[in-house]
Amino acid sequence: MEAIARCITGLEEITKKEIKEITKASSEILESSIIKFKVKDEKALANFTYNTRSSTKVYELITYFNFKDLEDIIEKKNEAE
C-alpha cells in the first residue's frame, strides 16, 4: 500500500526521516511538501498518522497517473472501477 505525506515546505527531509523511523520504509519526495512512501497495511499507516509530528496530512494513495485534460481523468477513474 502506498501513501502520501504532506508537510510544510522545507520539512521534507525531516518528514522522510520520520517515515523511516516510524514505518521502516524508504520514501521519495514527489515535489515540494509531498512525500510518497509504502506501508504494509492500514494499521501501519494509522500508526504513522498518529505518531508523525512533521506531516500536516497523510493520505492513502489509490493511484498515480499523468493527465492532460478532464477526459483523461474520467477515463482513469472508469478504469479503476
C-alpha positions as CSV (number, residue, x, y, z in Angstrom):
1,M,0.0,0.0,0.0
2,E,1.3,3.4,-0.9
3,A,0.7,6.7,1.0
4,I,1.4,10.4,0.7
5,A,2.5,12.7,3.5
6,R,2.1,16.4,3.2
7,C,4.3,18.7,5.2
8,I,5.3,22.3,5.5
9,T,7.7,23.3,2.6
10,G,11.3,22.9,3.8
11,L,10.5,20.0,6.2
12,E,10.6,17.3,3.5
13,E,13.9,15.7,4.7
14,I,12.6,15.7,8.3
15,T,9.4,14.0,7.2
16,K,11.5,11.4,5.3
17,K,13.4,10.7,8.4
18,E,10.2,10.3,10.4
19,I,8.8,7.9,7.8
20,K,12.0,5.8,8.1
21,E,11.9,5.8,11.9
22,I,8.2,5.0,12.3
23,T,7.5,2.7,9.3
24,K,11.0,1.4,8.5
25,A,10.2,2.3,4.9
26,S,12.0,4.3,2.3
27,S,10.3,7.3,0.7
28,E,10.7,9.8,-2.1
29,I,9.9,13.5,-2.4
30,L,7.5,13.9,-5.3
31,E,7.5,17.7,-5.2
32,S,7.7,20.4,-2.6
33,S,5.9,19.3,0.6
34,I,4.7,16.0,-0.9
35,I,6.4,12.7,0.1
36,K,5.4,9.2,-1.2
37,F,6.1,6.1,0.8
38,K,5.0,2.5,1.2
39,V,3.4,0.9,4.3
40,K,2.5,-2.8,4.7
41,D,-1.1,-2.3,5.8
42,E,-3.7,0.2,7.2
43,K,-2.6,-0.4,10.7
44,A,1.0,0.8,9.8
45,L,-0.5,3.8,8.0
46,A,-2.7,4.7,11.1
47,N,0.4,4.3,13.3
48,F,2.4,6.7,11.2
49,T,-0.5,9.2,11.0
50,Y,-0.8,9.2,14.8
51,N,2.9,9.5,15.5
52,T,4.1,11.9,12.9
53,R,5.0,15.5,14.0
54,S,6.2,17.0,10.8
55,S,3.3,15.9,8.5
56,T,0.2,18.1,8.2
57,K,-1.8,15.5,6.3
58,V,-1.4,11.8,5.4
59,Y,-3.3,10.1,2.6
60,E,-3.6,6.6,1.2
61,L,-2.5,6.7,-2.4
62,I,-5.1,5.0,-4.5
63,T,-3.5,5.6,-7.9
64,Y,-0.9,7.9,-9.6
65,F,-1.0,9.0,-13.2
66,N,-0.4,11.9,-15.5
67,F,-3.2,13.6,-17.4
68,K,-3.7,16.3,-20.0
69,D,-7.3,17.1,-19.7
70,L,-10.6,16.2,-17.9
71,E,-11.3,13.3,-20.3
72,D,-8.0,11.6,-19.2
73,I,-9.1,11.9,-15.5
74,I,-12.6,10.4,-16.3
75,E,-11.0,7.6,-18.3
76,K,-8.6,6.7,-15.5
77,K,-11.4,6.8,-13.0
78,N,-13.6,4.5,-15.1
79,E,-10.7,2.0,-15.5
80,A,-10.2,1.9,-11.7
81,E,-13.9,1.0,-11.1
